[in-house]
Amino acid sequence: MDILEEIELTNSKSIEIPMDPNVKLLPSQGEPFSDLKKYKRLAGLNYLMVTCLNISFVVSVVSEFLNSPCVDHWNAFIRILKYIKGSPEKGLLYGHNNHIRVVCY
């Protein structure tokens, strides 16, 4: 099952920026998030950061709260997913060439 299907975001609108600049995430902020397993599963986005450098910072921020996530932290993860959904062309493409040059498109 696709992660967007699992958390029911398949038909959601995409967004332009991965993190709301007006939101400051802090430990023990608000109501605790009830499904720690689901939160940690989304933290797997860390691996996506290798090819999508535009989400590196925001994924590292929400990953700080793996041990005690709150609903606000979960909502930040959801926002990142909506951003990724709307920007599949933004990222690094690693080809099978034997050169070590960085090529951007």
Phi and psi in radians as a Rosetta constraint file:
Dihedral C 1 N 2 CA 2 C 2 CIRCULARHARMONIC -1.185 0.35
Dihedral N 2 CA 2 C 2 N 3 CIRCULARHARMONIC 2.494 0.35
Dihedral C 2 N 3 CA 3 C 3 CIRCULARHARMONIC -1.079 0.35
Dihedral N 3 CA 3 C 3 N 4 CIRCULARHARMONIC -0.615 0.35
Dihedral C 3 N 4 CA 4 C 4 CIRCULARHARMONIC -1.155 0.35
Dihedral N 4 CA 4 C 4 N 5 CIRCULARHARMONIC -0.631 0.35
Dihedral C 4 N 5 CA 5 C 5 CIRCULARHARMONIC -1.192 0.35
Dihedral N 5 CA 5 C 5 N 6 CIRCULARHARMONIC -0.743 0.35
Dihedral C 5 N 6 CA 6 C 6 CIRCULARHARMONIC -1.044 0.35
Dihedral N 6 CA 6 C 6 N 7 CIRCULARHARMONIC -0.706 0.35
Dihedral C 6 N 7 CA 7 C 7 CIRCULARHARMONIC -1.808 0.35
Dihedral N 7 CA 7 C 7 N 8 CIRCULARHARMONIC 0.315 0.35
Dihedral C 7 N 8 CA 8 C 8 CIRCULARHARMONIC 1.027 0.35
Dihedral N 8 CA 8 C 8 N 9 CIRCULARHARMONIC 0.851 0.35
Dihedral C 8 N 9 CA 9 C 9 CIRCULARHARMONIC -1.992 0.35
Dihedral N 9 CA 9 C 9 N 10 CIRCULARHARMONIC 0.116 0.35
Dihedral C 9 N 10 CA 10 C 10 CIRCULARHARMONIC -0.986 0.35
Dihedral N 10 CA 10 C 10 N 11 CIRCULARHARMONIC -0.711 0.35
Dihedral C 10 N 11 CA 11 C 11 CIRCULARHARMONIC -1.750 0.35
Dihedral N 11 CA 11 C 11 N 12 CIRCULARHARMONIC 0.195 0.35
Dihedral C 11 N 12 CA 12 C 12 CIRCULARHARMONIC -1.354 0.35
Dihedral N 12 CA 12 C 12 N 13 CIRCULARHARMONIC 2.764 0.35
Dihedral C 12 N 13 CA 13 C 13 CIRCULARHARMONIC -1.349 0.35
Dihedral N 13 CA 13 C 13 N 14 CIRCULARHARMONIC 2.568 0.35
Dihedral C 13 N 14 CA 14 C 14 CIRCULARHARMONIC -1.463 0.35
Dihedral N 14 CA 14 C 14 N 15 CIRCULARHARMONIC 2.896 0.35
Dihedral C 14 N 15 CA 15 C 15 CIRCULARHARMONIC -2.232 0.35
Dihedral N 15 CA 15 C 15 N 16 CIRCULARHARMONIC 2.869 0.35
Dihedral C 15 N 16 CA 16 C 16 CIRCULARHARMONIC -1.515 0.35
Dihedral N 16 CA 16 C 16 N 17 CIRCULARHARMONIC -0.527 0.35
Dihedral C 16 N 17 CA 17 C 17 CIRCULARHARMONIC -2.203 0.35
Dihedral N 17 CA 17 C 17 N 18 CIRCULARHARMONIC 2.489 0.35
Dihedral C 17 N 18 CA 18 C 18 CIRCULARHARMONIC -1.311 0.35
Dihedral N 18 CA 18 C 18 N 19 CIRCULARHARMONIC -0.301 0.35
Dihedral C 18 N 19 CA 19 C 19 CIRCULARHARMONIC -2.500 0.35
Dihedral N 19 CA 19 C 19 N 20 CIRCULARHARMONIC 2.406 0.35
Dihedral C 19 N 20 CA 20 C 20 CIRCULARHARMONIC -1.232 0.35
Dihedral N 20 CA 20 C 20 N 21 CIRCULARHARMONIC 2.078 0.35
Dihedral C 20 N 21 CA 21 C 21 CIRCULARHARMONIC -1.181 0.35
Dihedral N 21 CA 21 C 21 N 22 CIRCULARHARMONIC -0.226 0.35
Dihedral C 21 N 22 CA 22 C 22 CIRCULARHARMONIC -1.642 0.35
Dihedral N 22 CA 22 C 22 N 23 CIRCULARHARMONIC 0.006 0.35
Dihedral C 22 N 23 CA 23 C 23 CIRCULARHARMONIC -1.852 0.35
Dihedral N 23 CA 23 C 23 N 24 CIRCULARHARMONIC 2.235 0.35
Dihedral C 23 N 24 CA 24 C 24 CIRCULARHARMONIC -1.928 0.35
Dihedral N 24 CA 24 C 24 N 25 CIRCULARHARMONIC 2.097 0.35
Dihedral C 24 N 25 CA 25 C 25 CIRCULARHARMONIC -1.612 0.35
Dihedral N 25 CA 25 C 25 N 26 CIRCULARHARMONIC 2.281 0.35
Dihedral C 25 N 26 CA 26 C 26 CIRCULARHARMONIC -2.279 0.35
Dihedral N 26 CA 26 C 26 N 27 CIRCULARHARMONIC 2.726 0.35
Dihedral C 26 N 27 CA 27 C 27 CIRCULARHARMONIC -1.120 0.35
Dihedral N 27 CA 27 C 27 N 28 CIRCULARHARMONIC 2.605 0.35
Dihedral C 27 N 28 CA 28 C 28 CIRCULARHARMONIC 0.897 0.35
Dihedral N 28 CA 28 C 28 N 29 CIRCULARHARMONIC 0.759 0.35
Dihedral C 28 N 29 CA 29 C 29 CIRCULARHARMONIC -1.721 0.35
Dihedral N 29 CA 29 C 29 N 30 CIRCULARHARMONIC 1.841 0.35
Dihedral C 29 N 30 CA 30 C 30 CIRCULARHARMONIC 1.385 0.35
Dihedral N 30 CA 30 C 30 N 31 CIRCULARHARMONIC -2.748 0.35
Dihedral C 30 N 31 CA 31 C 31 CIRCULARHARMONIC -1.238 0.35
Dihedral N 31 CA 31 C 31 N 32 CIRCULARHARMONIC 2.302 0.35
Dihedral C 31 N 32 CA 32 C 32 CIRCULARHARMONIC -1.087 0.35
Dihedral N 32 CA 32 C 32 N 33 CIRCULARHARMONIC 2.530 0.35
Dihedral C 32 N 33 CA 33 C 33 CIRCULARHARMONIC -1.410 0.35
Dihedral N 33 CA 33 C 33 N 34 CIRCULARHARMONIC 2.300 0.35
Dihedral C 33 N 34 CA 34 C 34 CIRCULARHARMONIC -1.379 0.35
Dihedral N 34 CA 34 C 34 N 35 CIRCULARHARMONIC -0.438 0.35
Dihedral C 34 N 35 CA 35 C 35 CIRCULARHARMONIC -1.920 0.35
Dihedral N 35 CA 35 C 35 N 36 CIRCULARHARMONIC 1.439 0.35
Dihedral C 35 N 36 CA 36 C 36 CIRCULARHARMONIC -1.058 0.35
Dihedral N 36 CA 36 C 36 N 37 CIRCULARHARMONIC -0.640 0.35
Dihedral C 36 N 37 CA 37 C 37 CIRCULARHARMONIC -1.088 0.35
Dihedral N 37 CA 37 C 37 N 38 CIRCULARHARMONIC -0.742 0.35
Dihedral C 37 N 38 CA 38 C 38 CIRCULARHARMONIC -1.163 0.35
Dihedral N 38 CA 38 C 38 N 39 CIRCULARHARMONIC -0.698 0.35
Dihedral C 38 N 39 CA 39 C 39 CIRCULARHARMONIC -1.090 0.35
Dihedral N 39 CA 39 C 39 N 40 CIRCULARHARMONIC -0.795 0.35
Dihedral C 39 N 40 CA 40 C 40 CIRCULARHARMONIC -1.154 0.35
Dihedral N 40 CA 40 C 40 N 41 CIRCULARHARMONIC -0.555 0.35
Dihedral C 40 N 41 CA 41 C 41 CIRCULARHARMONIC -1.110 0.35
Dihedral N 41 CA 41 C 41 N 42 CIRCULARHARMONIC -0.732 0.35
Dihedral C 41 N 42 CA 42 C 42 CIRCULARHARMONIC -1.189 0.35
Dihedral N 42 CA 42 C 42 N 43 CIRCULARHARMONIC -0.458 0.35
Dihedral C 42 N 43 CA 43 C 43 CIRCULARHARMONIC -1.107 0.35
Dihedral N 43 CA 43 C 43 N 44 CIRCULARHARMONIC -0.208 0.35
Dihedral C 43 N 44 CA 44 C 44 CIRCULARHARMONIC -1.093 0.35
Dihedral N 44 CA 44 C 44 N 45 CIRCULARHARMONIC -0.162 0.35
Dihedral C 44 N 45 CA 45 C 45 CIRCULARHARMONIC -1.058 0.35
Dihedral N 45 CA 45 C 45 N 46 CIRCULARHARMONIC -0.274 0.35
Dihedral C 45 N 46 CA 46 C 46 CIRCULARHARMONIC -0.923 0.35
Dihedral N 46 CA 46 C 46 N 47 CIRCULARHARMONIC -0.628 0.35
Dihedral C 46 N 47 CA 47 C 47 CIRCULARHARMONIC -1.251 0.35
Dihedral N 47 CA 47 C 47 N 48 CIRCULARHARMONIC -0.506 0.35
Dihedral C 47 N 48 CA 48 C 48 CIRCULARHARMONIC -1.238 0.35
Dihedral N 48 CA 48 C 48 N 49 CIRCULARHARMONIC -0.393 0.35
Dihedral C 48 N 49 CA 49 C 49 CIRCULARHARMONIC -1.079 0.35
Dihedral N 49 CA 49 C 49 N 50 CIRCULARHARMONIC -0.404 0.35
Dihedral C 49 N 50 CA 50 C 50 CIRCULARHARMONIC -1.108 0.35
Dihedral N 50 CA 50 C 50 N 51 CIRCULARHARMONIC -0.646 0.35
Dihedral C 50 N 51 CA 51 C 51 CIRCULARHARMONIC -1.793 0.35
Dihedral N 51 CA 51 C 51 N 52 CIRCULARHARMONIC -0.339 0.35
Dihedral C 51 N 52 CA 52 C 52 CIRCULARHARMONIC -2.050 0.35
Dihedral N 52 CA 52 C 52 N 53 CIRCULARHARMONIC 1.400 0.35
Dihedral C 52 N 53 CA 53 C 53 CIRCULARHARMONIC -1.123 0.35
Dihedral N 53 CA 53 C 53 N 54 CIRCULARHARMONIC -0.364 0.35
Dihedral C 53 N 54 CA 54 C 54 CIRCULARHARMONIC -1.192 0.35
Dihedral N 54 CA 54 C 54 N 55 CIRCULARHARMONIC -0.208 0.35
Dihedral C 54 N 55 CA 55 C 55 CIRCULARHARMONIC -1.946 0.35
Dihedral N 55 CA 55 C 55 N 56 CIRCULARHARMONIC 0.054 0.35
Dihedral C 55 N 56 CA 56 C 56 CIRCULARHARMONIC -0.968 0.35
Dihedral N 56 CA 56 C 56 N 57 CIRCULARHARMONIC -0.865 0.35
Dihedral C 56 N 57 CA 57 C 57 CIRCULARHARMONIC -1.134 0.35
Dihedral N 57 CA 57 C 57 N 58 CIRCULARHARMONIC -0.843 0.35
Dihedral C 57 N 58 CA 58 C 58 CIRCULARHARMONIC -1.176 0.35
Dihedral N 58 CA 58 C 58 N 59 CIRCULARHARMONIC -0.613 0.35
Dihedral C 58 N 59 CA 59 C 59 CIRCULARHARMONIC -1.189 0.35
Dihedral N 59 CA 59 C 59 N 60 CIRCULARHARMONIC -0.660 0.35
Dihedral C 59 N 60 CA 60 C 60 CIRCULARHARMONIC -1.151 0.35
Dihedral N 60 CA 60 C 60 N 61 CIRCULARHARMONIC -0.598 0.35
Dihedral C 60 N 61 CA 61 C 61 CIRCULARHARMONIC -1.133 0.35
Dihedral N 61 CA 61 C 61 N 62 CIRCULARHARMONIC -0.897 0.35
Dihedral C 61 N 62 CA 62 C 62 CIRCULARHARMONIC -1.250 0.35
Dihedral N 62 CA 62 C 62 N 63 CIRCULARHARMONIC -0.375 0.35
Dihedral C 62 N 63 CA 63 C 63 CIRCULARHARMONIC -1.295 0.35
Dihedral N 63 CA 63 C 63 N 64 CIRCULARHARMONIC -0.265 0.35
Dihedral C 63 N 64 CA 64 C 64 CIRCULARHARMONIC -1.131 0.35
Dihedral N 64 CA 64 C 64 N 65 CIRCULARHARMONIC -0.345 0.35
Dihedral C 64 N 65 CA 65 C 65 CIRCULARHARMONIC -1.859 0.35
Dihedral N 65 CA 65 C 65 N 66 CIRCULARHARMONIC 0.481 0.35
Dihedral C 65 N 66 CA 66 C 66 CIRCULARHARMONIC -1.061 0.35
Dihedral N 66 CA 66 C 66 N 67 CIRCULARHARMONIC -0.586 0.35
Dihedral C 66 N 67 CA 67 C 67 CIRCULARHARMONIC -1.397 0.35
Dihedral N 67 CA 67 C 67 N 68 CIRCULARHARMONIC -0.498 0.35
Dihedral C 67 N 68 CA 68 C 68 CIRCULARHARMONIC -2.600 0.35
Dihedral N 68 CA 68 C 68 N 69 CIRCULARHARMONIC 1.213 0.35
Dihedral C 68 N 69 CA 69 C 69 CIRCULARHARMONIC -1.264 0.35
Dihedral N 69 CA 69 C 69 N 70 CIRCULARHARMONIC 2.636 0.35
Dihedral C 69 N 70 CA 70 C 70 CIRCULARHARMONIC -2.000 0.35
Dihedral N 70 CA 70 C 70 N 71 CIRCULARHARMONIC 2.966 0.35
Dihedral C 70 N 71 CA 71 C 71 CIRCULARHARMONIC -1.011 0.35
Dihedral N 71 CA 71 C 71 N 72 CIRCULARHARMONIC -0.662 0.35
Dihedral C 71 N 72 CA 72 C 72 CIRCULARHARMONIC -1.088 0.35
Dihedral N 72 CA 72 C 72 N 73 CIRCULARHARMONIC -0.640 0.35
Dihedral C 72 N 73 CA 73 C 73 CIRCULARHARMONIC -1.170 0.35
Dihedral N 73 CA 73 C 73 N 74 CIRCULARHARMONIC -0.725 0.35
Dihedral C 73 N 74 CA 74 C 74 CIRCULARHARMONIC -1.067 0.35
Dihedral N 74 CA 74 C 74 N 75 CIRCULARHARMONIC -0.768 0.35
Dihedral C 74 N 75 CA 75 C 75 CIRCULARHARMONIC -1.098 0.35
Dihedral N 75 CA 75 C 75 N 76 CIRCULARHARMONIC -0.567 0.35
Dihedral C 75 N 76 CA 76 C 76 CIRCULARHARMONIC -1.163 0.35
Dihedral N 76 CA 76 C 76 N 77 CIRCULARHARMONIC -0.685 0.35
Dihedral C 76 N 77 CA 77 C 77 CIRCULARHARMONIC -1.090 0.35
Dihedral N 77 CA 77 C 77 N 78 CIRCULARHARMONIC -0.758 0.35
Dihedral C 77 N 78 CA 78 C 78 CIRCULARHARMONIC -1.052 0.35
Dihedral N 78 CA 78 C 78 N 79 CIRCULARHARMONIC -0.714 0.35
Dihedral C 78 N 79 CA 79 C 79 CIRCULARHARMONIC -1.085 0.35
Dihedral N 79 CA 79 C 79 N 80 CIRCULARHARMONIC -0.713 0.35
Dihedral C 79 N 80 CA 80 C 80 CIRCULARHARMONIC -1.073 0.35
Dihedral N 80 CA 80 C 80 N 81 CIRCULARHARMONIC -0.755 0.35
Dihedral C 80 N 81 CA 81 C 81 CIRCULARHARMONIC -1.095 0.35
Dihedral N 81 CA 81 C 81 N 82 CIRCULARHARMONIC -0.695 0.35
Dihedral C 81 N 82 CA 82 C 82 CIRCULARHARMONIC -1.145 0.35
Dihedral N 82 CA 82 C 82 N 83 CIRCULARHARMONIC -0.617 0.35
Dihedral C 82 N 83 CA 83 C 83 CIRCULARHARMONIC -1.152 0.35
Dihedral N 83 CA 83 C 83 N 84 CIRCULARHARMONIC -0.826 0.35
Dihedral C 83 N 84 CA 84 C 84 CIRCULARHARMONIC -1.066 0.35
Dihedral N 84 CA 84 C 84 N 85 CIRCULARHARMONIC -0.709 0.35
Dihedral C 84 N 85 CA 85 C 85 CIRCULARHARMONIC -1.008 0.35
Dihedral N 85 CA 85 C 85 N 86 CIRCULARHARMONIC -0.652 0.35
Dihedral C 85 N 86 CA 86 C 86 CIRCULARHARMONIC -1.584 0.35
Dihedral N 86 CA 86 C 86 N 87 CIRCULARHARMONIC -0.002 0.35
Dihedral C 86 N 87 CA 87 C 87 CIRCULARHARMONIC -2.410 0.35
Dihedral N 87 CA 87 C 87 N 88 CIRCULARHARMONIC 0.949 0.35
Dihedral C 87 N 88 CA 88 C 88 CIRCULARHARMONIC -1.162 0.35
Dihedral N 88 CA 88 C 88 N 89 CIRCULARHARMONIC -0.347 0.35
Dihedral C 88 N 89 CA 89 C 89 CIRCULARHARMONIC -1.492 0.35
Dihedral N 89 CA 89 C 89 N 90 CIRCULARHARMONIC -0.134 0.35
Dihedral C 89 N 90 CA 90 C 90 CIRCULARHARMONIC -1.575 0.35
Dihedral N 90 CA 90 C 90 N 91 CIRCULARHARMONIC 1.961 0.35
Dihedral C 90 N 91 CA 91 C 91 CIRCULARHARMONIC 2.914 0.35
Dihedral N 91 CA 91 C 91 N 92 CIRCULARHARMONIC -3.116 0.35
Dihedral C 91 N 92 CA 92 C 92 CIRCULARHARMONIC -1.764 0.35
Dihedral N 92 CA 92 C 92 N 93 CIRCULARHARMONIC 2.422 0.35
Dihedral C 92 N 93 CA 93 C 93 CIRCULARHARMONIC -1.904 0.35
Dihedral N 93 CA 93 C 93 N 94 CIRCULARHARMONIC 2.079 0.35
Dihedral C 93 N 94 CA 94 C 94 CIRCULARHARMONIC -1.718 0.35
Dihedral N 94 CA 94 C 94 N 95 CIRCULARHARMONIC 1.932 0.35
Dihedral C 94 N 95 CA 95 C 95 CIRCULARHARMONIC -1.510 0.35
Dihedral N 95 CA 95 C 95 N 96 CIRCULARHARMONIC -3.107 0.35
Dihedral C 95 N 96 CA 96 C 96 CIRCULARHARMONIC -1.728 0.35
Dihedral N 96 CA 96 C 96 N 97 CIRCULARHARMONIC 0.250 0.35
Dihedral C 96 N 97 CA 97 C 97 CIRCULARHARMONIC -1.195 0.35
Dihedral N 97 CA 97 C 97 N 98 CIRCULARHARMONIC 2.813 0.35
Dihedral C 97 N 98 CA 98 C 98 CIRCULARHARMONIC -1.734 0.35
Dihedral N 98 CA 98 C 98 N 99 CIRCULARHARMONIC 0.258 0.35
Dihedral C 98 N 99 CA 99 C 99 CIRCULARHARMONIC -1.729 0.35
Dihedral N 99 CA 99 C 99 N 100 CIRCULARHARMONIC 2.898 0.35
Dihedral C 99 N 100 CA 100 C 100 CIRCULARHARMONIC -1.962 0.35
Dihedral N 100 CA 100 C 100 N 101 CIRCULARHARMONIC 0.315 0.35
Dihedral C 100 N 101 CA 101 C 101 CIRCULARHARMONIC -1.340 0.35
Dihedral N 101 CA 101 C 101 N 102 CIRCULARHARMONIC 2.600 0.35
Dihedral C 101 N 102 CA 102 C 102 CIRCULARHARMONIC -1.607 0.35
Dihedral N 102 CA 102 C 102 N 103 CIRCULARHARMONIC 2.186 0.35
Dihedral C 102 N 103 CA 103 C 103 CIRCULARHARMONIC -2.030 0.35
Dihedral N 103 CA 103 C 103 N 104 CIRCULARHARMONIC 2.213 0.35
Dihedral C 103 N 104 CA 104 C 104 CIRCULARHARMONIC -2.014 0.35
Dihedral N 104 CA 104 C 104 N 105 CIRCULARHARMONIC 2.607 0.35
